[in-house]
Amino acid sequence: MNPYQSLPPRSFWRTAVAEPEPTDIDDLWTPAFSLGQDDPVLTAGSCFARHIGRALLDAGMNWRDAEPAPPGLTEAERTARHYGVFSFRTGNIYTAAALRQWLSWAYGETTPPDETWTEDGRFFDPYRPAVEPTGQESAEAVLAAREATFAAMRGALAEARCLIFTLGLTEAWENRADGTVYPVCPGTVRGTFDTGAHAFRNFTFGEVYRDLSAAVELARTANPGLRVLLTVSPVPLTATATGGHALTATTYSKSVLRAVAGQLAEEHDHVDYFPAYEIITGFPFKAAFFEPNLRSVTPEGVAFVMRRFFGALARRPAEPAPRRAKGLSRGEEVWCDDAVLDYYNAG
């Protein structure tokens, strides 16, 4: 006998990947913890994460929208102002550093900067420049809206059973003076780029591991029963600021994020990894789940991912939760702040 003789068919490439029809490939994930229909679930992260909350709601699960839209807004207005996209109106959180930053500000570990950007007499938040597309009437209004999001984060995390966070990028732009991380390069979505004030950063494995570990610890300090489910966005980089090829830069970024997520899941019982990235980008699927731009994920791809997600949860026995005080549409590019970078493609 040797160890391979007792392995199930899913552990062998031929029986798990090569022989089945691509749409029959399953058993990709064994959840580390259960999620019941009444368990409060939060979502945050890159643009691919916007699909998860909607899918949870459609499945009858308890996805929490901690900052619901005020009455009187049309659906188009709610969409434009990023209501109901993630559990909080942070906009896209692409990096582990940005997640740590938001949590650090929300829980008072660090003080957020009072920087705002102005355009045509309107004021914008540099750390979520697309959330209010027409801006605010004053800098004070920008900071007050940010404080409202901090309060929503604290309240929702205190009651949540699970935070699902989708990692998107390793590349980011920082403020040279205070080290804060912007979601997109200043001067693209909003703001003005200044080489003296803004610096490019491509985070390493060690840095992503450090920031994501700290973010999880911050959230669990507030709620020791919180579980964290990590995913990696299959959406490639729109553009890379490294000067290298976009394909190899994407491979680096996703490899680092996938490795960090797997490492944390191995180390902690309260952290798990769901393979949305592998399901969409795995070569047995031959890019079938991408739009013609080879970047946006099709509704069919999202549905395929979520069927594997809910199927695996259904196979896992339920466990008691600790007590604590519709349809898919195309056009993901609307929700990816970094998609604006293609506008600057001289080719």
C-alpha positions, 0 to 999 in steps of 0.5 A: 500500500502507498498513500495514493491508493486510498485517495478519492477520484477527485484527487487525480487529474484524469478522473477529476479534470480530464475525463468529466465534461467541464460542466460536470467538474465538481467537489472542488471545495469542502467548507471548513464551516457551515453557513445557515440561511439565517446566518448574517453574511457580509461581502466586500472586495473587488468587483467580482465580489458584487455578484456574491451578495446578489446570489446569496439573496437569491438563494434566500440567505441572510446577506446584510446590506449595512448601508441601505439606500435612502428612500426615493432613489430610482434603481439607476440612482441606487446603482450609480451610488453603489448602494446594495453592491457590497455590505458597506459603501466602501466601493471596491476594495482590491487589496489586503492593504485597503481592507486593513486600512478601512477596518483600522479606520473604522475601529479607531486603530488609526486616524483616517486622513482628511484629504478630499479631491475637488472637481467642478466645485464638487468634493470626492473621497479619494478612498472611494472616488466612484461611490458618489459619482456627482460628489458632495457639496463640501469636504465636511460632507465627504468626511461625514459620509465616510464616518457613516460607513465606519459606523455601518461596518462596526455594527454589521461586523459585530453581528455577522457570522461570516465575512466573504472577502474577494482579493483582487490585486497586488498593485496599488498606489499610495500617498507618499506622505502618510502611506495610505492606499488608494483604490485606483491611481489618482488622476484616473477615476478622479483626482490629479496624479502627482509624482511627488505625492503618489507612489506605485506599490506592488505588494509581495506575498509577505506584505499581503499576508501581513495586511490580510492577517491584521485585517482578519484579526481586527475584525475578530477582535470586534467579533470573536465568532466571525468566520472569514471566507476568502476568494480571489477574483478571476478578473485579470488586471486591466493594466499593469503599472510595472512596465511588464506584460499585462498577462505576466503581471496578472499571473503574479498578482493572482498567484500571490493572492491565491497563495496568501489565501491558502496559507491563512486557510491552512493556519486558522480554523476560522478562515476558509478559501473558496476556489472561485478563481480556479473555477473560472480560470481553470484551463478545462473551461477554456475561457468559456466563462469570460466575455469576448474581452477575456476579462469580464465574467459572464452571468453563466460563469457566475452562476456556475461558481455559485452552484458549486458554492451552494452545493458544497454548503448543502453537503456540509452538516450544519453546526450551531452558530454562536449567539451574538448581541434578482438575476445576473446581468452583464456589464461587470466593467461598470463596477470595476474602478480599475476598468477605466485604465483601458481608456488610457490605452494608446493602442 
